[in-house]
């Protein structure tokens, strides 16, 4: 698995994927700053927008680009012809996508922390760090899902499915039963930390606000399940092709 991670990391060297990992959080921060600078809570708004829209779409895009690069270069022939266990190799690809999401999250942490010192913010640096890194964990289940979907279809279908999931999550998050839809977990997790509702409005009274930390545990369980199913699907797909 770690060997596969190393191989996949080398494959993206000098590609758009590497550049996007660093550039994307800058673009999100700049756009959100321009839109919410007058409101006075830029740091919280960046995290809110990141959780509701941009991070899920980024994961779908970056994993879709990984898949497209593989298909354009070898059509998975190098992987299929290798002596490595395909189940473990797929887990390595999932780990690679997870690491890419973590790097981007760390870049955003630095950007938002810097902005919190130069703009008015009502949340602490520790809350900012916890919110963004927590969002990485809460969205981790999407990595094996998008890796699976991209391999069976293409990047465009993957991004479309992510967009649909995000849209449905935004529409149903206010309902109690909406929590069964995993895309809502990313939207509700940072609320108690950044003190902003999903619609972008600040919360005046936070005394009885739920922390929603349960979403991290639920996301990690789903991550393990989808990783296992995706890796097994890859191994079985190859057996059928043989």
C-alpha positions in Angstrom: 0.0 0.0 0.0 2.8 2.4 0.9 4.7 1.4 -2.2 1.6 2.2 -4.3 1.3 5.6 -2.5 4.9 6.4 -3.5 4.3 5.4 -7.1 1.1 7.4 -7.4 2.9 10.4 -5.9 5.6 10.3 -8.5 3.0 10.0 -11.3 1.6 13.4 -10.5 5.0 15.2 -10.5 5.0 18.2 -12.9 1.3 17.8 -13.6 -1.7 20.1 -13.2 -2.7 18.0 -10.2 0.3 19.1 -8.1 -0.3 22.8 -9.0 -4.0 22.6 -8.2 -3.4 21.2 -4.7 -1.6 24.5 -3.8 -3.5 27.0 -6.0 -7.1 25.9 -5.2 -7.2 27.0 -1.5 -5.7 30.4 -2.6 -8.4 30.9 -5.1 -11.1 30.0 -2.6 -9.6 32.3 0.0 -9.3 35.2 -2.4 -12.8 34.9 -3.8 -14.4 34.6 -0.4 -12.3 37.5 0.9 -13.6 39.7 -1.9 -17.2 38.7 -1.3 -17.3 38.8 2.5 -14.6 41.4 3.5 -17.3 44.0 4.1 -19.2 41.7 6.4 -16.4 41.4 8.9 -16.1 37.6 9.3 -13.9 36.5 6.4 -12.1 33.6 8.2 -15.4 32.0 9.2 -16.9 32.5 5.8 -14.0 30.8 4.1 -14.4 27.8 6.3 -18.1 27.8 5.8 -17.8 27.9 2.0 -15.0 25.3 2.1 -17.2 22.9 4.1 -20.4 23.3 2.1 -19.1 23.5 -1.5 -15.5 23.7 -2.3 -13.8 20.9 -0.5 -16.1 18.1 -1.7 -15.8 19.5 -5.3 -12.0 19.7 -4.9 -11.8 16.1 -3.9 -13.9 15.0 -6.8 -11.8 17.1 -9.2 -8.4 16.1 -8.0 -9.2 12.4 -7.9 -10.8 12.6 -11.3 -7.7 14.3 -12.6 -5.6 11.5 -11.1 -7.7 8.9 -12.8 -7.6 10.8 -16.2 -3.8 11.0 -16.0 -3.6 7.3 -15.4 -6.0 6.4 -18.2 -4.3 8.8 -20.7 -0.8 7.4 -19.9 -1.2 3.7 -19.5 -4.9 2.9 -19.2 -4.0 1.1 -15.9 -1.9 -1.4 -17.8 1.2 -0.7 -15.7 -0.8 -1.3 -12.5 -2.6 -4.4 -13.9 0.7 -6.0 -15.1 2.5 -5.4 -11.9 3.1 -8.2 -9.4 1.6 -6.2 -6.6 -1.7 -7.2 -4.9 -4.3 -5.1 -6.7 -6.4 -4.8 -3.5 -3.5 -3.2 -1.7 -2.6 -1.1 -4.7 -6.1 0.4 -4.8 -5.8 1.2 -1.1 -2.6 3.0 -1.9 -4.4 5.1 -4.5 -7.1 6.0 -1.9 -4.3 6.9 0.5 -2.8 9.1 -2.1 -6.1 11.0 -2.7 -6.4 11.4 1.1 -2.9 12.8 1.4 -3.7 15.3 -1.4 -6.7 16.5 0.5 -4.7 16.8 3.7 -2.0 19.0 2.0 -4.6 21.3 0.5 -6.3 21.5 4.0 -3.0 22.5 5.6 -2.5 25.2 3.0 -5.9 26.6 3.8 -5.2 26.4 7.5 -2.1 28.7 7.0 -4.1 31.1 4.8 -7.1 31.4 7.1 -4.9 31.8 10.2 -3.0 34.7 8.5 -6.3 36.3 7.5 -7.6 36.0 11.0 -4.7 38.3 12.2 -5.4 41.0 9.6 -9.2 40.9 9.6 -11.9 41.0 12.3 -12.7 37.5 13.5 -14.5 36.2 16.6 -13.0 32.7 16.6 -9.7 31.5 17.9 -6.8 30.1 15.8 -7.3 26.8 17.5 -10.9 26.7 16.3 -9.8 27.5 12.8 -7.3 24.7 12.8 -9.7 22.2 14.3 -12.4 23.2 11.9 -10.4 22.8 8.7 -8.5 19.6 9.7 -11.8 18.2 11.1 -13.4 18.9 7.7 -10.6 16.8 6.1 -11.6 13.9 8.3 -15.3 14.4 7.8 -14.9 14.4 4.0 -12.4 11.5 4.0 -15.1 9.0 3.0 -15.5 10.7 -0.3 -12.0 9.8 -1.4 -12.6 6.0 -1.9 -16.1 6.8 -3.4 -14.6 9.2 -6.0 -11.7 6.9 -6.7 -14.2 4.1 -7.4 -16.5 6.2 -9.6 -13.7 7.8 -11.6 -12.2 4.4 -12.4 -15.5 3.1 -13.7 -16.6 6.3 -15.5 -14.6 9.5 -15.8 -13.7 12.8 -14.1 -16.8 14.6 -15.3 -19.2 12.1 -13.9 -17.4 12.1 -10.6 -17.5 15.9 -10.3 -21.2 15.9 -11.3 -22.1 13.3 -8.7 -20.2 15.4 -6.1 -22.1 18.5 -7.1 -25.4 16.7 -6.9 -24.4 15.4 -3.4 -23.5 18.8 -2.2 -26.7 20.4 -3.6 -28.9 17.8 -1.9 -27.0 18.2 1.3 -27.5 21.9 1.3 -31.3 21.4 0.7 -31.9 18.8 3.4 -29.4 19.8 6.2 -32.1 21.6 8.2 -34.1 18.5 8.6 -33.3 16.0 11.4 -33.4 13.1 9.0 -31.0 15.0 6.7 -28.1 13.8 8.8 -28.3 10.3 7.2 -27.1 11.9 4.0 -23.2 12.0 4.4 -22.8 15.2 2.4 -24.5 17.1 5.2 -21.8 16.0 7.7 -19.3 18.4 6.1 -21.8 21.2 6.3 -22.8 20.9 10.0 -19.5 19.9 11.5 -17.8 23.3 11.7 -20.9 25.3 12.9 -20.0 25.3 16.6 -16.4 26.1 15.9 -16.8 29.0 13.5 -20.2 30.2 14.9 -21.8 30.7 11.5 -24.8 29.0 10.1 -24.7 27.1 6.8 -26.5 30.0 5.1 -23.6 32.2 6.1 -25.3 34.2 8.9 -23.5 34.5 12.3 -24.9 32.8 15.4 -25.6 35.2 18.2 -26.2 32.6 21.0 -24.0 29.6 20.9 -24.6 28.3 24.4 -26.8 25.4 23.4 -25.1 24.6 20.1 -24.2 21.0 19.3 -20.6 20.3 18.4 -21.4 17.6 15.9 -18.1 15.8 16.5 -19.9 12.5 15.9 -19.6 13.2 12.2 -15.9 12.5 12.3 -16.5 9.0 13.7 -19.2 8.3 11.2 -17.1 9.5 8.3 -14.1 7.3 9.3 -16.3 4.3 9.5 -17.8 5.0 6.1 -14.3 5.6 4.8 -13.1 2.2 5.9 -16.2 0.5 4.4 -16.0 2.3 1.0 -12.2 1.7 0.8 -12.7 -2.0 1.3 -15.5 -2.2 -1.2 -13.7 -0.1 -3.8 -10.5 -2.1 -3.5 -12.4 -5.4 -3.7 -14.2 -4.1 -6.7 -11.0 -3.2 -8.5 -9.5 -6.7 -7.8 -12.7 -8.4 -9.0 -13.0 -6.2 -12.1 -9.5 -7.3 -13.1 -10.4 -11.0 -12.5 -13.5 -10.6 -14.8 -11.3 -9.0 -17.5 -8.9 -11.9 -17.3 
